[in-house]
Amino acid sequence: MSNPFKYFKASPEIIRLAVMMYIRFPLSLRNVEDLLHERGIDITHETVRFWWNRFGPMFAAQVRKRRVQDHRHSNWAWHLDEVFVKINGELHYLWRAVDHEGEVLEAYVTRRRDRKAALRFLRRTMKRYGNPHVVVTDRLKSYKAAMKVIGNAGRQETGRWLNNRAENSHLPFRRKERAMGKFRSFETLQKFVSTQSSVDNHFSHERHLNRRETFKQNRSAALAEWRELAA
């Protein structure tokens, strides 16, 4: 792999920090610019935009590849859900698949939420992670129709409170959406949600389940692994 930072004046550490701050936290481009300025790093918000577009998907792909290889996900139960997202006033749908531990498996944007869109989303997720034992969804008929095509109709479960895990997984995106002032293109939305889900998985340590010492060790390990990306 050639050095992706070869022709950049800024150090890889600064680029990784800027990309992580913008994707992981509900900050605008100018917020990241100001925070870096406080640390003595003088760049513009357009530089932050260029860095996250250039390096964000690459970092996310490396994180996702490592997690898939190390089997850091579960096929016991998947939770599927979709939310409305507006792009230039036009309604789109953001689909998300989450395992029973809260790991975001896939985030996918479509212009419709019919059987074809649900089928494409399911096949895309299963191609990467395999076949789940249980699929928890809401009562959208597109899921049931897509499950019949795949042959998973007997594994589908629906219920009023069963899918809270998938619904809660949309919250970081909603906070970021407000900070960014909406999205202006289909491609940008798809790129961002795919990148954000991988970064959130990487820095998610289930803080409420672990002791303070364990959490600190996991956080330090995740940060050290992040600093090695594209090294």
Salt bridges, closest charged atoms under 4 A:
GLU33 OE1 - HIS45 ND1 3.65
GLU46 OE2 - HIS45 NE2 3.39
GLU46 OE1 - ARG49 NE 2.92
ASP70 OD2 - ARG72 NH2 2.90
ASP81 OD2 - HIS170 NE2 3.28
GLU82 OE2 - ARG113 NH1 3.31
GLU101 OE2 - HIS100 NE2 3.87
GLU103 OE2 - ARG67 NE 2.60
GLU106 OE2 - ARG124 NE 2.99
GLU106 OE1 - ARG128 NH1 3.16
GLU177 OE1 - ARG174 NH1 2.90
GLU213 OE1 - ARG211 NE 3.86
GLU225 OE2 - ARG66 NH1 3.26
GLU225 OE2 - ARG72 NH2 3.99
